[in-house]
Amino acid sequence: MKTALITHADCLTHVTPPGHPEQVARLQHILHALEPLDLNRVTAPLAADDDLVRVHPQSYIDMLRDALPTDGFKQLDGDTHMSPGSLDAAYRAAGGVIRAVDMVIRGDAPNAFVAVRPPGHHAETETPMGFCLFGNVALGAKHALDFHGLSRVAVVDFDVHHGNGTQDLLWDERRALTITSQQMPLWPGTGRRDETGAYYNVINIPLPQHSDGAHMRQVYQAEVFPKLRDFKPELILISAGFDAHRDDPLAELNWDTDDFAWLAQEICAIAATICQGRVVSVLEGGYDLAALAASAKAHVEQLCEAAK
């Protein structure tokens, strides 16, 4: 079977103001880079409110619906905006993750990459922020646990910014292990080592400013991979942000494209030994278009190799 690529054209209708880093071109560049790969291309469905309330209250969903503009932009916070197509895009992003989880758990795909926007790992329970509206990866984790009845799932978030939203949404979920590495200091300012979740189910790994891929590899081998193996998740979800790349304009880590390939390869190898290779990777950040496209392609190529 082939790696599933799950996306939807609606994710291109979420338009941000001119000059905004989370732009339509991000997804266009990724999809163009992935065109040569032999993937099972799947359409992302719309999530249902019944799905979204696993992580967000209905009042929050209704607030976003009421905020949706009929033209122009609606600014929700300092850097999070909605345009007329934003809510459909967000529902497709959340629905795409649910579809990916369903396919991988049911054996319809060995693993999956969900190429969607807006991203999700900064969206807190009742707060849109950091370009994010719905907590896509946290929703995927809860869907795997509550709908499919899995006992343990893990989230690995290597976006350069701390996944404060995923941490918030899974803080009280003892069945989910959330491991997130991030540059510190950096926005949003969370992600300290003493933020450990209600059941010591959150592991934060701050990475120093200007550190490189060699440092990251050492840290992941020493701290992340042993925790994953010990937890023995039945599914691994990845928040795949590519903004730790040395060319990214919004941060100051110095990873290369090969580092993202290495991370995917290592996570897939662990998944092969503990959870039948079940991996669902979901797009988060990455704002230099060339670096984003190259890194995402290298990441997905490793998923494809693991699927063989």
N, C-alpha and C positions, 0 to 999 in steps of 0.2 A: 504493500500500500504506500501511497504518497503522503507527504506532509500536506496538510490542508492550509490553504491561504484563504482567510475569511475577511471580506471587505464589502463595501457598498458605495456606489456613487453618491449616495446622500451625504457621505462623510466629506465630500468636496463642497457641499452647499453651506457648511458652517464657515462663514466668512468673518474675518477679523479686520480691524481698521488698518489702513495702509501703514507699513512699517512694523506691524506687530510680528514678533518672531514665530508665533504659532499660526502659521499661514497655510492656505490651501496647497501651496507648492510643496510642502513637506510630504504629504501623502502622494502627490503626483510623482515626485522624484523617486520615492520608494517603490511604487508600483511599476514605474519604468525600469528600475534596476532589477526587479524580480521577474520581468517578462521572459527572460531566457530560461528560467528554472522550470523544471518539470514538477508542477504542483497541482494538487486537487483544488481547483478554484471554486469557492463556495460563497454564496450570497448571504450577507449578514441579515437576519430578520430584525424586526422591531422588537425590543423588549416590551413586556407587559408591565403595567404598574404592579401587578401581583408579584412579579419578579423583583422589581426595584425596591419594594418595601421590605425585602430581606435586609437591606442596609440603610435605606433612607425612609423617614416617615412620609406618609401621604401628604402632609402639610408642606413638606419641602418640595415634593414633586409638583404640587399645585402652585407653589410660589414661582417655580421656574416656568410653568405653563403661562401663568399670568404675566410674567416679565417678558415673554417673547414678543419682540417688536414686529410690526407689520412691514416696516421698512427701516433702513438705517441700522443703527446699533443700539443695544441696551448695555450699559456698563454695570456689571454686578459688583466688582471691586476694582482695585487699582489696575489689574491687568487681565481681568476675565470679562469677556464680552459675549453677547448673543446677537445674532442676526436672524432674519426670518427663517433660515434653514437650520439653525443650530439645534433645535430640540429634536428634529428628525434625525440629525446626525448623532446626537447623544444617545437616542434610543437605539439606533443601529449599532453604535459602539458597544453599548451594554448587551444588546441582543447578540452581537457577534461573539462576545466572550461566552455567553451562555451556550450558543451553538457549538463553539469549539469544545467546551467542557463536555457537552452531550456526545459529540462525535468521538472524542478521545476515550471517555469512560466506556462507551458502548462498543468500542473497537472498530468504529467506522473510519478512523484515522489514527496513525501511531502517535502523531503529535500535530501541533497546529501553531500558526502565526496569525494573529488577529491584527490586521493593518487598518486601523480606524483612528478617527479623531472626532471630537475633542478627546484628549487624554483623560486619565481618571484618578491618578494616585494622590492628588492633592485635595480632592473633594471630600470634605468631612461630612458628618452625619446630617447636618442642616446648614452647611456653609459651602457654597461654590467658591473656589479660589485656584490660583495658579494655573489658569487656562482650563480648569476641569469642572465638569458639571455632575457627573455620576461616578461613583467609585467602582469602576469596571472590574478590576482584578479582585477586589474584596467581594463584589457580587458573585464573580465566578467561584470563589472559594466557598461562599455560603451556599450557592446552588449545588456544588458538588457534595457538600455535607448534608444539607437539608433535603434536597430533592433526590439525589442519588444514594444517600445513606452512607457515604464514606465516613470513616472514623477519624482520619487525619489527612490534612492537606498542608502544603507548605507554599509560601510566597517568597520568592527571591527578587528583590528590587535593586537593580544596579544603576538606576538613574542617578545623575550627579546631584540632584536635589532630593532631600529627604521626602519619602512617601508618607507625609503626615496624615493624609486622608486614609490610606490603607491602614496605618497604625491605629487611627481613631476608630475606624469601622470594625476592626478585628481585635481591639484591645481586650475585650471580655470574652473572646472566643477561644476556649482552651483547646479546641480541636484543630486550631490553625496556628502554625508556626510562621511568624513573619520575620524575615531576615532582610535588612536593608542597609546598604552601604551608601554613603554620601559624603561629598566634600563638606568640611566644616573648618572655618565658619562660612556659611552661605545661606541665602534665603531657602526655606522659611524660618530657619533658626532652631528648628526642633531636630531630634535625632541624636540626643545624648545617650551615652551608654547606660545611664541610670533610668532611662525610659524602657521598662521591661515588660509592660503588659500586666493585666490582672493576675495572670498565672505564670509569669516568667516565660510568656509565649511570644515576646517581641525581643529581637536582638538587633541592636543598632551598632553599626560599625562606622564611626567617623573616619574619614580619610583626610590627611593634611593637604592643604592648599599646595598646588604645584607637584604633588606626588604623581608617579607614573604607573604604567601598566605592570612593571616588575613588582612594585610595592603592592599593587592590588592582587596580583597572583599569589604573593606570599601570604597576604592576609586571608584570602579566600581559602587557600590550602590549610592554613592553621586554624581558622575559626569557623568559616561558613560550611565547608564540605563535611567536617566531622559532625556538626550539629544536624545537618541534613540526614546523614547516615544514621545517627542515633535516633532521630525522630521517626524515621521510616514512614514518610508520607505515602499515601496511595495515589497522589497526584501532586505535581509541582507546577505552580503558576509562576511565570516570570513577568515582572514589570520591566520591559525592555526599553529603557531610555538610553539614547546614544549620545547624550550631551556631556559625557566625561571625555569625549574625544578632544585632543589637543587643539583642534581648529574651532571648537564650539565657542560662540561669542558670549554665552551667558554664564560661563564657569571657568575654573582654572585648574582642572586636572589635565594630565598629559597622556591619556591612553591613545593607542593606535587602533586601526581597524583590526589588526591581528589579535588584539586583546579581547575584543568582543567575540571574535570567532573562538578563541580559547575558552572563554567563559561558557559559551553555548555548548561546546564540545564536552567540557567537564560536567556541566549540569546534566546533559543527556546521558553521559556515561554513568553517573550516579543513578539517574532515573532507571536506566536499564537494569541495574542490580537490585533496586528496591521497590519499583512501582511499575514494572512492565514497560518502561520507557515513556510513561504518560507525562507529557509536558505540553502546557498551553502557554505560549508567549504572547504578550500583548504590548503593542506600541505605546510608549509614553513620550519622553522628550527627545531632543536632538534638533539643533537649530542652524547648523551650517549645512546647507542642502547637499553639497557634494559628500561631506563626511558622513552625514546621515544616511544617504543612499548606499554608499559603499559599506558602511558598518552594518546596516540592516541586511544587505545582501549576504555579507559574510556570516551573519548570525543565522539566517534562514538556510544557507548552504549547509551549515552544521546540523540543523534540524533534519534536512533532507538526507544527509549521510547517516544520521542515527536511525532514520526510518527504513533503511535498506535491510 
